[in-house]
Amino acid sequence: MRVAGVNSTISAEPAPDLSGLLEQGFKASPMAMSFHRRDGTYMGVNPAWEKLFDRGAKEVIGHHFMEYTVDVDLARSAEVYDALISGRRDTVSFGKQYRRRNGETIWAQVTVTAVRDDTGRMLSAMSQVEDVTERKLRDEKLFASLALLEDAQEVGKVGTFVAWLTPDKVGVDEWSKTCMEIFGYDETTYDRTNEAFWKHVHPDDVKRVREAQRAAHGAPDHPPGRRGPLDPRARGGRAGFRG
């Protein structure tokens, strides 16, 4: 082949071995991955899976994934796998819990994909396990803190709410139980709209409340995407509300 006046012979590179690349990717992936026979027993696991579960590949090959599933998720896991075998689903993603060797619980987001032959019969399944344990524990602590806050607010008759500013949630509010009670709502009558708040603001105070709202939007300590407190007392004023 002649390129820009220079004689150069370029030999075509051989086509890569796809199966070899897939095997390398399987071993190198930071995501815990495994392959299962049609009956649910393990055919292979990658190093990331071994690390997450603290179990070597040799000891799990031939064992069923149910052996490492916590009791509360056994029925749901069986239903998911049956949906893959029957052909009702090709891929399923769901949350479940596993047990590590030392008995610790792994909270995971699992995606299972069926591998089928030309007739559609499932031959095996590929599973990807994302460890979300830290996120789950963090969320549980947050929910516990919010529950304590709501209990304290109920005792003190203090209500709070969040009004979202993000495009997908603009106009939608989240109110505490006490806040609903203050405005005469309950969980069945509160419609989560921003209008539920504004129609209770006394006409004489609408202007000042809106000014307080705009000031709250610009406060540097407010998290992105949320409005700050709409209570004008946060800016040194008062507002009247109608029942």
Sequence and secondary structure as in RCSB ss.txt:
>XXXX:A:sequence
MRVAGVNSTISAEPAPDLSGLLEQGFKASPMAMSFHRRDGTYMGVNPAWEKLFDRGAKEVIGHHFMEYTVDVDLA
RSAEVYDALISGRRDTVSFGKQYRRRNGETIWAQVTVTAVRDDTGRMLSAMSQVEDVTERKLRDEKLFASLALLE
DAQEVGKVGTFVAWLTPDKVGVDEWSKTCMEIFGYDETTYDRTNEAFWKHVHPDDVKRVREAQRAAHGAPDHPPG
RRGPLDPRARGGRAGFRG
>XXXX:A:secstr
 EETTEE          HHHHHHHHHHH SSEEEEEETTSBEEEE HHHHHHHT  HHHHBTSBGGGGB GGGHH
HHHHHHHHHHHTS SEEEEEEEEE TTS EEEEEEEEEEEE TTS EEEEEEEEEE HHHHHHHHHHHHHHHHHH
HHHHHHT   EEEB STTTTTBEEE HHHHHHTT  TTT   BTHHHHTTB GGGHHHHHHHHHHHHT TTS TT
B     GGGGT    B  
